[in-house]
Amino acid sequence: MTPLVIAHRGASWDEPENTLPAFRKAIELGADYVEFDVHATRDGRLVVVHDRPRPSRAYPTLEEVLELTAGRIGVMVELKHPYRYRRYDVVGRTLELVDDDAVILSFEPGALRTVRRLRPGLRTIQHVGFGVSIRRAAGAWAVGFANGAATPHAVARARSAGFATTVYTVNAPARMLELAALGVTGIFTDRPDLARRTLAPR
């Protein structure tokens, strides 16, 4: 099965990451999903940005991104430091806004347990990074590996344990083909057009 093409922070090779133009470009280039990060601002708004929001910068709101993507492309929402903004209930408010086909991902197992309690039908991806046991992913739909951590052994272990597998962030065609041969479920990439061409059935 061909891996899903997941546009990492949108088509971020072509447009500034985590922006509406990057998400529009990902749709245009035929990605299966866009992935983006959600933070709370100091005044409690949910915005799409990778790092901590700065008061002097303008960011798209979660509502704006979901309006743009609705019915056009799947969404994978990464909860960034959800407990840093506990008073703003980032997890709960995000879950109120996303559709049932959204995928929620995080490095924080506790955040994903909350997701599964509040919206048990949503799929979740537990990022495990380097040297982290896949046991952290218990209850998740998928294990999310960093590119260098997605060894044949690690991917095989996760798959044999019943998990889907995703890998971030992959921009080299040869590596995309290696991961496809390992049977990974999805590949996060800054270049969804390149991934589409590389992974197209021959």
C-alpha positions as CSV (number, residue, x, y, z in Angstrom):
1,M,0.0,0.0,0.0
2,T,1.3,3.5,-0.9
3,P,2.0,5.6,2.2
4,L,-0.1,8.6,2.9
5,V,1.5,11.9,1.9
6,I,1.4,14.3,4.8
7,A,2.3,17.9,4.1
8,H,4.5,18.9,7.1
9,R,3.2,22.3,8.3
10,G,1.7,22.6,4.8
11,A,3.7,22.6,1.6
12,S,6.5,24.3,3.6
13,W,9.2,23.8,0.9
14,D,7.2,26.3,-1.3
15,E,5.5,28.6,1.2
16,P,6.1,29.7,4.8
17,E,5.3,26.9,7.2
18,N,2.0,26.8,9.1
19,T,0.4,29.5,6.9
20,L,-2.7,29.6,4.9
21,P,-0.7,29.8,1.6
22,A,1.2,26.7,2.7
23,F,-2.0,24.8,3.3
24,R,-3.5,25.9,0.0
25,K,-0.4,24.8,-1.8
26,A,-0.6,21.4,-0.1
27,I,-4.1,21.0,-1.4
28,E,-3.1,22.0,-4.9
29,L,-0.2,19.5,-4.9
30,G,-2.4,16.6,-3.9
31,A,-1.3,15.8,-0.4
32,D,-3.5,13.4,1.6
33,Y,-3.2,15.4,4.8
34,V,-1.8,18.6,6.1
35,E,-0.1,18.5,9.5
36,F,0.1,21.6,11.7
37,D,0.8,22.7,15.3
38,V,-1.6,24.4,17.7
39,H,-0.6,26.8,20.4
40,A,-2.6,29.1,22.7
41,T,-1.7,32.8,22.7
42,R,-1.4,34.8,25.9
43,D,-5.0,36.0,25.4
44,G,-6.2,32.4,24.9
45,R,-6.7,32.2,21.1
46,L,-5.8,28.9,19.4
47,V,-3.3,29.6,16.6
48,V,-1.4,27.5,14.2
49,V,2.4,28.0,14.7
50,H,5.3,25.7,15.6
51,D,7.1,27.7,18.2
52,R,5.6,29.8,21.1
53,P,3.5,32.6,19.6
54,R,5.0,36.1,19.7
55,P,2.7,39.1,20.4
56,S,4.2,41.0,17.5
57,R,3.3,38.3,14.9
58,A,0.1,37.4,13.2
59,Y,-0.8,33.7,12.9
60,P,-3.7,31.9,11.3
61,T,-6.3,30.7,13.9
62,L,-7.2,27.1,14.2
63,E,-10.7,28.0,13.0
64,E,-9.3,29.6,9.8
65,V,-7.2,26.6,9.0
66,L,-10.1,24.2,9.6
67,E,-12.4,26.3,7.4
68,L,-9.8,26.3,4.6
69,T,-9.2,22.5,4.7
70,A,-12.8,21.3,5.3
71,G,-13.8,18.8,2.7
72,R,-10.6,19.4,0.7
73,I,-7.8,17.6,2.6
74,G,-7.3,15.6,5.8
75,V,-5.9,17.3,8.9
76,M,-3.4,16.1,11.4
77,V,-3.2,18.4,14.4
78,E,-0.2,18.4,16.7
79,L,-0.8,19.6,20.2
80,K,2.3,21.6,21.2
81,H,3.0,21.7,24.9
82,P,-0.7,21.3,25.8
83,Y,-0.1,21.5,29.5
84,R,1.9,24.8,29.3
85,Y,-1.5,26.4,28.4
86,R,-3.7,24.3,30.7
87,R,-5.8,27.3,31.8
88,Y,-6.8,27.7,28.1
89,D,-7.9,24.1,27.7
90,V,-6.0,23.7,24.5
91,V,-6.9,20.0,24.2
92,G,-10.6,20.3,24.9
93,R,-11.1,23.3,22.7
94,T,-9.2,21.8,19.8
95,L,-11.4,18.7,20.1
96,E,-14.6,20.8,20.0
97,L,-13.5,22.2,16.6
98,V,-12.1,19.2,14.6
99,D,-14.1,16.8,12.6
100,D,-14.3,13.1,13.3
101,D,-11.8,12.3,10.5
102,A,-9.1,14.4,12.0
103,V,-5.9,12.8,13.5
104,I,-4.4,14.2,16.7
105,L,-0.7,13.8,17.4
106,S,1.6,14.7,20.3
107,F,4.8,13.8,22.1
108,E,2.7,13.9,25.3
109,P,1.1,10.6,26.2
110,G,-1.2,12.3,28.7
111,A,-2.6,14.6,26.1
112,L,-3.4,11.7,23.8
113,R,-5.1,9.9,26.7
114,T,-7.3,12.9,27.2
115,V,-8.1,13.0,23.5
116,R,-9.2,9.3,23.6
117,R,-11.3,9.9,26.7
118,L,-13.1,13.0,25.2
119,R,-13.3,11.8,21.6
120,P,-12.7,8.1,21.6
121,G,-13.4,7.8,17.8
122,L,-10.5,10.1,16.8
123,R,-7.2,8.5,15.7
124,T,-4.1,9.5,17.6
125,I,-0.4,9.4,16.8
126,Q,2.1,9.1,19.6
127,H,5.4,10.6,18.5
128,V,8.3,8.6,20.0
129,G,11.4,10.3,18.7
130,F,14.7,8.6,19.4
131,G,15.3,5.9,21.9
132,V,11.8,5.9,23.3
133,S,9.9,2.7,23.7
134,I,6.8,2.1,21.6
135,R,5.1,1.2,24.9
136,R,4.5,4.9,25.2
137,A,2.1,4.6,22.3
138,A,-0.3,2.2,24.1
139,G,-3.9,3.1,23.0
140,A,-2.7,5.2,20.0
141,W,-3.6,4.4,16.4
142,A,-0.1,5.0,15.2
143,V,3.5,5.4,16.3
144,G,5.2,8.5,14.9
145,F,8.9,8.0,14.3
146,A,11.6,10.6,13.7
147,N,13.2,9.8,10.3
148,G,16.4,8.5,11.8
149,A,14.6,6.4,14.3
150,A,12.5,4.6,11.7
151,T,14.8,1.6,11.3
152,P,13.5,-1.6,9.7
153,H,13.5,-3.3,13.2
154,A,11.6,-0.4,14.8
155,V,9.0,-0.2,12.1
156,A,8.5,-4.0,12.1
157,R,8.1,-4.0,15.9
158,A,5.5,-1.3,15.8
159,R,3.6,-3.0,13.0
160,S,3.7,-6.4,14.7
161,A,2.3,-4.7,17.8
162,G,-0.7,-3.6,15.7
163,F,0.2,0.1,15.2
164,A,0.1,2.1,12.0
165,T,3.4,3.9,11.5
166,T,4.3,7.4,10.4
167,V,7.7,9.0,9.8
168,Y,8.7,12.6,10.0
169,T,10.2,14.6,8.2
170,V,11.3,13.0,4.9
171,N,12.4,15.0,1.8
172,A,14.8,12.6,0.0
173,P,13.2,10.4,-2.6
174,A,15.4,7.4,-1.9
175,R,14.4,7.5,1.7
176,M,10.7,7.7,0.8
177,L,11.0,4.6,-1.3
178,E,12.9,2.8,1.6
179,L,10.1,3.6,4.0
180,A,7.4,2.6,1.5
181,A,9.2,-0.8,1.2
182,L,9.0,-1.1,5.0
183,G,5.2,-0.7,4.8
184,V,4.9,2.6,6.7
185,T,1.4,4.1,6.8
186,G,2.3,7.7,6.2
187,I,5.3,10.0,5.4
188,F,5.5,13.6,6.7
189,T,7.3,15.8,4.1
190,D,7.9,19.4,3.3
191,R,7.6,18.5,-0.4
192,P,4.3,16.7,-1.1
193,D,4.6,17.1,-4.8
194,L,8.0,15.2,-4.8
195,A,6.5,12.6,-2.5
196,R,3.5,12.1,-4.8
197,R,5.8,11.6,-7.8
198,T,8.2,9.4,-6.0
199,L,5.6,7.1,-4.5
200,A,3.3,6.9,-7.5
201,P,2.7,3.3,-8.6
202,R,5.0,2.2,-11.4
